[in-house]
C-alpha cells in the first residue's frame, strides 16, 4: 500500500501542488486584464508587513525586476498561464509590480509596412 508521502511527491518532480492551491482557490482575476504580451516590471517597493507572498509570487516578483510579459513568466516558471495571471494580479494589487506604458497607436508602424516586410521575409 502506498503511503501519502509517496503519492504526493515524485522523485524527479518534487511535491505535487494543484494550481488552485497556489491561487488560494481562485480561478478568475478580479479585474486587472493581463494578456499574453502585457509588459510588467517590479516597482521596487517592499511588501507591507501584512502581505504574505508565496514562493511562486516571490519568484515572479524577482523575474519582474526586468520587464517581462505574463507569457514569458509562465514559461520561465513552468506554471499554467492562468495561475500566473492570478498571482501577478495579486502582486499588482499590493503595488509590487506595474504595467509598462504601452506604445500609443500613433507610435505603431503602419500595417501595410509590416505586410511588406513579411512578404519580403517569405521570399527569402
trRosetta pair geometry for C-beta under 8 A, 3 or more apart (Angstrom, degrees):
i j d omega theta_ij theta_ji phi_ij phi_ji
2 6 4.9 -126 -164 80 91 123
2 7 5.2 95 142 -58 130 98
3 6 5.0 95 56 6 77 101
3 7 7.3 -149 93 -6 41 90
4 7 5.7 -61 -148 37 35 112
4 8 6.2 6 166 1 71 114
5 8 6.6 -75 -144 47 24 93
5 9 5.8 -19 175 18 66 120
6 9 6.9 -75 -124 53 19 85
8 15 6.3 7 145 -148 91 74
8 16 5.3 -129 -163 40 61 100
9 14 6.7 -52 -150 178 80 31
9 15 5.4 -34 -102 -93 81 56
9 16 7.1 -146 -84 -4 30 82
10 13 3.5 33 69 41 133 104
10 14 6.5 -9 59 28 82 24
10 16 6.6 82 -14 -52 98 99
13 16 6.9 36 117 -75 127 80
17 21 5.2 -118 -177 74 89 131
17 22 6.2 90 136 -52 122 95
18 21 4.7 98 64 -5 81 105
18 22 7.7 -152 96 -6 48 82
19 22 5.8 -56 -158 31 41 111
19 23 6.6 15 154 0 72 109
19 79 7.7 124 -119 -166 95 86
19 80 5.4 -14 -111 27 141 133
19 82 7.3 56 171 81 143 103
19 83 4.8 -119 -156 -72 103 125
20 23 5.9 -65 -143 50 39 99
20 25 5.4 39 173 -113 100 36
20 26 7.6 170 -146 47 75 33
20 27 6.6 -26 -106 -71 100 88
21 24 7.7 32 -172 -78 30 30
21 25 7.8 32 -94 -56 32 58
22 54 6.5 155 -154 134 73 166
22 56 5.6 24 -158 16 120 157
22 79 7.3 -136 128 -142 169 124
22 83 5.5 35 87 -157 131 124
22 87 7.0 -40 147 -66 104 120
23 26 4.5 -109 147 58 109 83
23 27 7.1 121 97 -74 149 38
23 83 5.8 -132 -49 -133 113 75
23 86 4.5 22 -129 109 122 151
23 87 6.8 -108 -99 -56 79 77
26 86 5.5 162 98 -153 116 139
27 82 7.3 3 -164 159 63 133
27 86 7.8 -81 -138 -72 13 145
28 86 7.7 113 103 -93 12 110
29 32 5.7 -101 171 58 131 73
29 33 7.4 153 90 -88 149 40
29 34 7.3 161 -92 19 163 95
29 85 5.8 -83 -60 143 121 107
29 86 5.9 -149 -84 -97 73 64
29 89 4.8 164 -139 -63 104 160
30 89 6.5 147 28 160 86 140
30 93 7.8 38 54 -74 132 135
32 88 8.0 -131 108 110 137 88
32 89 4.6 169 53 -124 127 96
32 92 5.6 112 -118 82 168 151
32 93 7.7 -129 -23 -54 138 84
33 38 7.8 159 116 -63 66 147
34 38 4.8 -113 -149 42 68 149
34 40 7.5 -1 -133 -52 122 127
34 70 5.1 107 149 -43 116 145
34 85 5.2 179 68 -135 117 86
34 88 5.8 46 -55 94 175 135
34 89 6.8 -138 -7 -65 127 85
35 38 5.4 119 47 -28 66 98
35 70 7.4 179 105 38 24 129
36 69 6.5 34 153 161 53 124
36 70 6.3 -116 -134 70 31 98
36 71 4.2 39 -166 -50 85 121
36 81 7.7 -27 -101 -150 81 137
37 69 5.2 -35 -135 -136 37 140
37 71 6.7 -7 -70 5 52 125
38 69 6.3 130 63 -140 45 78
38 70 6.2 33 52 -7 95 105
38 99 6.0 -62 -180 -125 105 107
38 102 8.0 -66 -131 -71 64 118
39 67 5.0 7 -177 -176 109 111
39 68 7.2 144 -150 72 63 19
39 69 5.9 -47 -92 -79 54 76
39 99 6.8 95 76 -163 61 66
39 100 4.0 -40 104 39 112 119
39 102 7.3 148 28 -86 104 75
40 64 5.5 -50 119 -132 100 117
40 67 7.1 152 73 -150 33 61
40 68 6.0 -35 63 69 84 71
40 69 7.2 125 13 -109 85 28
40 70 7.2 69 -1 -52 127 72
40 73 7.9 -16 52 -34 125 140
40 88 6.5 -100 -85 -160 174 126
40 92 7.8 -91 -134 -76 125 105
40 97 5.0 25 178 169 113 124
40 98 7.0 162 -150 83 72 26
40 99 6.0 -50 -98 -101 66 48
40 100 6.9 -150 -89 -11 14 85
41 64 5.8 156 -147 173 26 87
41 65 7.7 29 -161 -173 75 13
41 66 7.3 -67 -123 157 92 16
41 67 4.8 -39 -74 -91 105 67
41 68 7.5 130 -85 18 56 68
41 97 6.6 164 84 -154 27 81
41 98 6.5 -27 63 62 75 73
41 100 5.5 71 -6 -62 113 100
42 61 5.9 84 -104 -170 119 71
42 64 4.3 123 -46 108 84 98
42 65 5.1 -18 21 -88 133 47
42 96 6.4 -34 -144 160 79 74
42 97 5.5 -53 -101 -98 45 75
43 95 6.2 -55 36 159 160 70
43 96 6.0 -151 29 -168 104 24
43 97 6.3 -156 -17 -98 86 18
43 98 5.4 76 -72 -9 101 107
45 95 5.6 -15 62 122 155 101
45 96 6.0 -122 69 -106 96 55
47 51 4.0 -126 -180 85 106 130
47 53 5.9 -134 -73 -28 163 118
47 94 6.1 -9 -125 167 85 139
47 96 6.3 -9 -79 -79 79 128
48 51 4.7 98 54 -7 77 108
48 94 7.2 -144 11 -160 96 99
51 94 5.3 85 -128 -135 144 133
53 57 4.2 -129 -166 93 92 124
53 58 5.0 117 125 -58 124 81
53 61 7.0 -23 -161 -10 154 141
53 91 7.9 53 -121 -93 115 88
54 57 4.7 97 50 7 75 101
54 58 7.1 -137 94 -4 40 86
54 87 7.4 -87 51 -128 119 118
55 58 5.8 -55 -150 36 31 111
55 59 6.4 32 151 -19 64 106
56 59 5.6 -53 -148 36 32 112
56 60 6.4 32 153 -18 65 105
56 77 6.8 88 -148 -176 88 142
56 79 6.4 88 -149 -79 128 150
56 83 7.6 -48 163 149 156 115
56 87 5.8 -87 119 -123 111 160
57 60 5.6 -52 -145 38 33 111
57 61 6.2 36 154 -21 65 106
57 87 5.2 -149 -89 -170 81 109
57 90 6.5 -61 -115 87 132 125
57 91 6.0 172 -159 -66 100 104
58 61 5.6 -53 -146 37 31 113
58 62 6.4 34 153 -21 63 105
59 62 5.7 -53 -149 34 31 113
59 63 6.5 28 153 -16 64 106
59 77 5.9 120 121 -112 131 118
60 63 5.7 -57 -148 39 32 110
60 64 6.3 32 153 -22 66 108
60 73 5.7 51 -132 -167 91 131
60 77 6.7 -26 -75 -56 80 153
60 84 6.9 158 -106 -144 134 83
60 87 5.8 139 0 122 161 123
60 88 6.3 -126 167 -80 146 78
60 91 6.5 -134 104 -37 121 153
61 64 5.6 -57 -147 35 31 112
61 65 7.9 60 148 -45 56 77
61 91 5.9 -173 -81 -131 94 137
61 96 5.7 -39 -121 150 119 131
61 97 6.8 -137 -117 -53 72 108
62 65 6.2 -23 -175 -17 41 110
63 66 7.6 -65 173 44 50 81
63 68 5.7 5 141 -19 96 168
63 73 5.7 138 106 -118 145 91
63 76 6.0 145 -127 94 148 149
63 77 7.4 -105 -23 -52 156 105
64 67 7.9 18 -158 -117 62 23
64 68 5.6 -110 -104 33 58 116
64 73 7.5 3 -64 -93 85 130
64 91 7.5 146 8 143 160 154
64 97 5.1 -40 161 -111 162 121
67 100 5.5 12 -127 -43 122 149
68 72 5.0 -127 -166 81 91 126
68 73 5.4 96 140 -57 129 95
68 76 8.0 -58 -153 10 140 142
69 72 4.7 95 55 7 80 101
69 73 7.0 -148 93 -5 41 88
70 73 5.5 -56 -142 39 34 113
70 74 6.2 37 158 -22 68 103
70 81 6.7 81 144 -156 107 86
70 84 5.4 142 -164 122 90 120
70 85 6.0 40 -155 -82 147 70
70 88 6.1 -98 -102 -7 103 163
71 74 5.9 -52 -148 34 28 110
71 75 6.5 27 152 -17 61 108
71 81 7.0 -4 -105 -118 57 115
72 75 5.6 -59 -151 38 32 112
72 76 6.1 26 156 -16 68 109
73 76 5.8 -56 -141 40 30 107
73 77 6.0 7 166 0 66 115
73 79 8.0 -26 133 49 81 111
73 84 5.3 148 104 -160 109 135
73 88 7.2 106 85 -69 162 126
74 77 6.4 -69 -139 49 23 95
74 78 8.0 91 168 -84 54 5
74 79 5.7 -105 -138 73 66 75
74 80 7.0 -34 -150 144 116 16
74 81 4.5 -12 -105 -94 163 63
74 83 7.9 124 -118 62 98 84
74 84 4.4 -113 -79 -12 87 156
75 78 7.7 19 -176 -69 26 45
77 84 6.9 144 55 -93 133 113
79 83 4.8 -108 165 83 110 125
79 84 5.2 133 94 -57 117 91
79 87 7.8 -6 136 12 161 142
80 83 4.6 90 65 4 87 106
80 84 7.1 -157 94 -7 45 86
81 84 5.6 -57 -151 36 35 113
81 85 6.4 40 151 -24 68 102
82 85 5.5 -48 -150 30 34 116
82 86 6.6 30 154 -16 64 104
83 86 5.9 -58 -152 37 32 108
83 87 6.3 26 154 -14 67 109
84 87 5.9 -58 -142 42 30 107
84 88 6.0 30 158 -19 66 110
85 88 5.9 -60 -146 39 24 109
85 89 6.4 29 154 -24 62 105
86 89 5.6 -50 -150 30 31 114
86 90 6.9 34 150 -19 61 100
87 90 5.7 -50 -156 31 36 113
87 91 6.7 35 148 -17 66 103
88 91 5.4 -52 -148 37 38 112
88 92 6.2 41 151 -20 68 103
88 97 6.6 -62 -159 67 81 151
89 92 5.5 -52 -147 36 33 113
89 93 6.3 38 151 -23 65 104
90 93 5.5 -53 -148 34 32 114
90 94 6.5 25 154 -13 65 106
91 94 5.8 -57 -148 41 31 108
91 96 4.5 -83 -171 68 83 113
91 97 4.6 39 128 10 114 112
92 95 7.7 43 179 -72 33 23
92 96 7.4 -95 -73 52 22 70
92 97 5.4 -60 -79 72 65 89
92 98 6.9 114 -130 -94 85 42
92 99 7.9 26 -122 -34 127 80
95 98 7.9 5 -156 -61 51 96
99 102 7.4 -29 157 -33 115 91
103 107 4.3 -125 -174 86 101 125
103 108 5.8 122 119 -64 127 79
104 107 4.9 93 57 2 74 105
104 108 7.7 -133 97 -16 43 84
105 108 5.7 -48 -156 16 41 116
109 113 5.3 -100 167 73 110 128
109 114 5.7 122 103 -51 120 98
110 113 4.4 89 70 1 93 106
110 114 7.2 -166 93 -6 51 83
111 114 5.4 -53 -149 37 40 114
111 115 6.3 43 152 -22 69 102
112 115 5.6 -52 -149 34 33 113
112 116 6.6 36 151 -20 64 102
113 116 5.7 -52 -152 33 34 112
113 117 6.5 34 151 -18 65 103
114 117 5.6 -52 -149 35 34 112
114 118 6.3 35 152 -19 65 106
115 118 5.5 -52 -146 38 33 114
115 119 6.3 37 153 -21 65 104
116 119 5.6 -52 -148 35 31 113
116 120 6.4 31 153 -18 64 106
117 120 5.7 -56 -149 37 31 111
117 121 6.3 31 152 -20 65 106
118 121 5.7 -53 -146 35 31 112
118 122 6.4 33 154 -21 64 104
119 122 5.8 -55 -151 33 31 112
119 123 6.7 34 151 -23 63 103
120 123 5.7 -51 -154 29 34 115
120 124 7.3 42 148 -27 61 95
121 124 5.8 -44 -161 18 39 114
